Amino acid sequence: MDSLSFFDKYIKTVNRTETIKYRGVITAVKGLMIESKGPRSVMGEICKIVIPSSGTTLLAEVVGLEGTTVRLMAFGDTKGIEVGNEVIASGRVLEVPVGEGLLGRVIDATGKPYDEKGDVDAFDYYPAIASPPNPMERKPVNKRIVTGVRAIDSLLAVGKGQRIGIFAGSGVGKSTLMGMIARNTNADINVIGLVGERGREVKDFINRDLGVEGLKRSVLVVSTSDQPSIARLRAAYVTTAIAEYFRDKGKDVMLMIDSVTRFAHAQREIGLATGEPPAQRGYPPSVFDMLPKLLERTGTNSKGSITAFYTVLVDGDDMDEPIADKVRGTLDGHIVLRRSLAQKQHYPAIDVLSSISRLHKRVSGPVTLKAVQRVKRWMADYANQEEMILAGVYQKGNSPEIDEAIDKHPAIEEFLCQEEKDHCTIEDTLNKLSVLTGLEIPEEEYQESPSITA
């Protein structure tokens, strides 16, 4: 190691140090909002609030400016803050430390370690809020990514750089599905954001869903439901920034954020606190402005790819509520989890006929596509007559298509169900699909870039 690289981290630290400090004083604390006179700052800038009574400082972000009044929202508990406390501007917006040292670590919305394993060994910084890649510089999505989930890899194939929403009500298996994908995907790195999760579920997800092997190649960003809305909001941005760093290193990244709905709830709280008028179902306009800006940052660029799965908590299983509708219209496909399937112990509870991958034809070979169409036709025929079949009204022999669908139904159910710990390779998945449909899928279609018509 040469002397320059040895001192590199110290040079970066010196360059990031602000030599001129702008200061202000707190004048009011109103619910979520902290007001101060000064300091000179810009929207989104990170400030430190000095709390003499406890000898600590609290990070806060500038969310509003009016004359000399600066409106801030704190990243932690506001207990102990009083009028007259000093506010010091940092001179920079929220940045996250990035590097290989993040792998296997759990951090919070400000990039600080959450896992008691010491400081994060990362000395480069990426801004939490950034612009999406230039659309003219994005590489085409034409390579398959393997999730290890049979129902997805066969009937809802996903490409490297595609963005998919997982839509479901509470308790239907979103986190379990995410854990299966994180453990089994052939992506280089997982970057996972747990936004607004219950505190209990964080360790459960790490130990039960992700596992030791999954954690080794993953980065987790956590902001639990009890944390301030600004922390929950920024956790999604920090997660995306880390994924962007690895993409810029030429990696294929699997990004998962659970959930976009809680991200939207956090911005609703902030928007209403800053005086925005409520619009659709109480959501202010800023929510619908922020969603596409966050979602469009993923995908491909000229160097690598970010394949993104965003969970959407559908309130009351209403697929047309505003957040679900906005996200579904922005992403490249959606996977719907049905409570009725979960109640039948059909896991993962993916409703294949209600789900769509807009790019599956680009990443699946022609014989695979023919097999997928055959399975979906059987499923649709059975679904259309299911009530009559179960009631015993339908008489076998009335329709050859429905008879075939009835005969194939048990095999299709067995194919789509998968145990949580099962690891399905793409070879195993397509072999089973071939047996199910009676179509011989050639070996070249098992490859990352199969021979396709696109």
N, C-alpha and C positions, 0 to 999 in steps of 0.2 A: 504493500500500500504506500503510495507516494505521500509526501507531506501535505500537498494541497488537498487531497481527498480526506486526509485525517482531520484537517481543520475546517473542512467544508461545512459541517453541521454548525460549527461555532460562527462562521462567517454569515450563514443564513440567519442565525439567531440575532446577530448584531444588526443585520440589514432590516429585520422585522421590528427592531426596537424603536419606539417613537421617542424622539428627543425633545419634542415640544408637546406639552400636555395641556389640553383644553379642559377646564373644570366648570362645574355648575353646582347648584344646590337644590335639593328636593323641596318642592313647595306644597305638594299634595299627593295623597295616595287614595285613589277612588276605585275600589274593587280591584279589577285586574290591572288598572291603569296607574302608572306612576308618572307624576308631572314634576318637571324641574325647570329652573331658570338657568338656561345654558345646559351643557356646554355647547360650543360650536360643533355641529355634527351634521351628518347627512342621513337620509332614510336608509335603514338597514344596518347602520353602524353599531358595533358592539361597544357598550360602555361598562364601566365598573362602578358599582355603588358601594361606598365604604361604610361599614356598619361598626362604629367605635364600640358600642356596647358589648359586642361579641368578638371584636377584633378580626372580623372577616370581611371579605368582599363578595359581592353578588353580581353575576353577569346579567346584563339586560340589553335588549335591542331597541333601537329607535324605530317606532312605528308611526309617529306623527310629529309634525312641526307646525307651530302657529306663532308667528312673531318670535319672541325670545323663549317661548315655552316649548320644551321638548317632552314628548310623550314616550314613555318607555314601557316595555313589558319584560318582567324578570324571568330568568331561566330556572329559578328556584323559589323557595318559600319566602314570602315578603315579611315574615315575622321579624320584628326588631327594627324595621325601617322607620325612621321618624323624619319629620320636617327639619331641614337643615343639614341632613346627611350629604356628604360630598359625592358628586358624580364626575367620573373621569372618562373622557372619550379616548378610545383606543386608536382611532385613525384608520380602522379597517372594518370591513364587513365580516360576517361569520365565515371562517375557514376551517377546514378539517385536515389534520395531519394524515398523510397517505404514504404508503410504502408496503413492502413485503412483510414488515413487522406487524401489520394489522391482521394477518391470517391467524385464525384461531382465537381472536380477541373479541371481547364484548365492550362496546363503548356507548357513551350517551350522546345526546343531541349536540353537544359542544365538542365532541371528539375526545373527551376524557375517559379513561378506563373505568369500566363498570364491574370488572371481574376480579379485582384485587390481585392482579398479576404484575403490578408495577406499571411504570410509564410505558406508553406505546413507543416502540422503536421506529419512529417515522419522522423524518425531518423535512420532507417536502409538504407543501400545503396546496390544497385545491379550494376554490371558493364554493361555498354551499349552494349559492344561487348562480347559475350560468345559463347561457343561451344554448338552444338545441344545435346540433350540427347543421352545416349548410346542406340543404336538401340535394344540391347538385354534387356533393362530395360523398353522399351515402352509397356504400356498396349495395348491390342488389341482394335480396334475401333469396338464395337458391340452394342452401345447404340445410339438411335436416339436423336438428338437435334432438338428442335422446333424453327423455325425462325418466325412463324406467317405469312409467305407468302405462300398462298395456292399452287401456282404452284411449289414451291420448296419442301414443306413438302409432297406433294403427288407424283409428277412425278420425282423429283430429290432429294429424301430424303438424308439428311446429317447426318453423325454420329458425336458423341462427339470426338473431336480430329482430325477431317478431315480438309483438307486445300483445299479451293475452290477459283478459280479465277473468277472475274466478268469482262468480256471482252466487251467493247463498245467504240464507238466513243464519241465525246464530245456532251453534251446536250441530252443524250438519257435516263437518269434517274438513273445513278449509285448512286449518293448521296442520292436520294430519297429512293432507294431500301435499302441502308445501314441504313438509318434512320428507316425504317419499321422493319428491322431485330433487330436493337438495342432496339427499344421500346417493341417488342413483343416476343423476344427470352426467353426461360426458362433457359438460362445460368445464373450463379450466378452474374457475373460481365462483363461489356463491357469495353474494352480498345480500344480506337479509335485514330488512327494517321491520321491527315490531313497534307499531305506532298505536298508542292508546291501549295496549294490552293490559290485562289484569296482571298484577305483580306475580301472582302464583304461577301464571301460565308461562312466564319467561323461562324459568328453570325447567319446567316441564317440557317446553319445546326443545331446549338444548339437550336435556338428558334422554327424553323419550322419543321425540320426533327426529331430531337431528343426529344425535349419537356422537361418539368420540371421533369416528372416521369422518363424518360429515363436518364436524366443527373444525378439523385440521385445515380444510381448504375453504373455510367460510369466514366472513366478517359479519358480526351482528351489531346493529345499531338499535338501541332500546330506549323508548320513552313511554313509561307506563301511564295508565289512565289517571293516576293521582297527580301527575306532573302538570305544570302550567301549560296553557294552550300554545304558547310560543315554542315551548320545547317539543311538544307533539308535532307541531307544524314543521319545525326545522329538522326534525329527525328524518322525515321523508326526503328533504333536500340533501342532507348529509349522506344518507344512504346512496342516493343517486350520484353524488359527487365522487364517492369512493369507487362506485362502479365505473364512472367515467375515467378515473385514473387508470384502472386496470385495462379498460378498453383502449386507452391511448398507448398502453404498453404492448398492444397487439393481441391481447387475450380475448377469449370468448367467455363472457361473463354471464352468469345466471343471476338476475336481480329479482328479488321477491319483496314486496311491501304488503304488510298486513296491518291495517287496512287503509285503503284510499278513503273510505267513508269517514273514518276517525280523523284523517287529515283534513277532510272537508269540514267536519264538526269543529275542529280547532280554529280554522280560518273563520268560520261563522262566529265563534265567540269573540275573536279579535275584531272582526269587522263591525259587529254590533257594539262592541266596547268603544270603538273609535268613531261611532256615529253614523255608520253606513245604514241606509234603509233596508229592511228585509224585503226580499223579492219572492222567489219561488219557495214555498213551504218554509219560510223563515230564513232562507239562505240569502246573504247579500250578494250583489253582483261580483264582488272580488273573488268569490269561490269559483264561479264559472270561468273567470279569467285565469285563475291560477292553475286549474286542473290540466288544461292542454299544455301549458308551459312546463309543468312537471313531467307529464307523460311523454311529450315529444323529445325530451332530452335522451331517452333511451333509443335502442335500435342500433343500426350500423353507422360507422363513419369510415374514413379512409384507412383506418388502422386496424380496428377490431370490431367486436359486436357486443351488444348488451341485449340478451333475450330476457324479457321482463314479464313476470306474472304479478298482477295486482289483484288482491282480494277486495271484493266489494260486499259489504254487509248490507243485504237488502232488507230494509225495514218492513216487517210484516210480510215478507216474501213478495213484495210488490216490485216487479221487475221494471216498472215504468216510473218509479220515483225519480226525482231530478238528478241525483248524483249517479245512479245506475244508468240512466238514459244518456247523460253527458259522457260518462266513461265508455259506455258501449259504442257510442258514435265516434270516439277518438281512437280506440284501439284496433288491432288487426284481428280481432276475434274474441270470443267469449266462451267460457266453460260454465255451465249451469249445474249447480248441485241441488238436488231435490230432497226435501224433507221426507216425502213419501217413499223414496228409494231407501233412505237411511233407516226409516222405520221398518222396512222389510229386511234389514241387515244386508243390503246391497251396497258394498263399499269397494272402491270409492263411489259415492252416490252421484255419479255423473249422468245427467240426462243428455244422452248423445244426440237425440233428435232436436233438442232445443239449443244445442251448442254448435259453434261454427269456428273453424280456423280458416281465415280468408286466404291464407297462402298455402294450404295443404296440397293443392295441385302442383305447386312449384317444387315441392320437396319430396313428392312420392312418385314412384314409377308408374307406367301405364297399367300394368297388371295389378299392382297394389290398388290403384284407384278403382279399377273394375271390381276388385274384391270388396272394397269399402262400399261402393254403390250397391252391391248385392246384399251386404249385411244390413245397410240402412233401409233398403227396400223391404227386407223381411221384417225389420223392426217396425217400420211404418205400417205395414199391412197388419201386423199383430196388434199394434196400438189402436188402430182404427176400429178393430172388432173386439177389443179386449173385454169389454163389458158383456157382450153377447157370448163370447167364448167361456168366460168364467161363470156366467149364469146358466150355461148349458143350452142356450137357445140356438147357437150356430150348429148346423149339421154338417159333419165332414162330408166332402164330396161336392158341396155347392160351388166352391171356387178352388181351382188348383193352386192359385197364388196364396190364398189364405191357409190352405192345407199345408203347403210347404213352410209358411211362416210359423205355423203351430208346431210342426215337426222340428224346426230349427231353434225354436225359442229356448229350450233348456240349454242347448250348446252355446247359444249367444250369451245367456246369463252367466254361464260358467266362464266364458271367455272374458267378459267385462269385469267380473268380480276379481279382486286381488287382495291378498293379505297384506297388511301394513309393512311387514318386514320382507316381503318377496321382492327380489331384484330381477326384473325382466329385461334381458338384453333385446336389442332390436332383432337379432336373429331368432330368438325364441318367440317374440311377438309375431313376426311375419310368418314363421313356421306354423304357429297356431292359427293364424288368419288363413293361411293356405289350406290347412286341413279342414277348417270350418266351412270354407266356400267351395272347396274342390278345385281351386285354380292354382296352377303351379307358378309360384312367384320366382322369377329368375334371381340368381345370386347377386347380379349387379344392382338390383333394386334394394339390396340390404346396405348399400354404401351410403356415405354421407351425402354425396351428390349423385342420385340415381339417374338413369337415362330417362329423361322426361321430355314432354313436348314443349315446355315453356322456353 
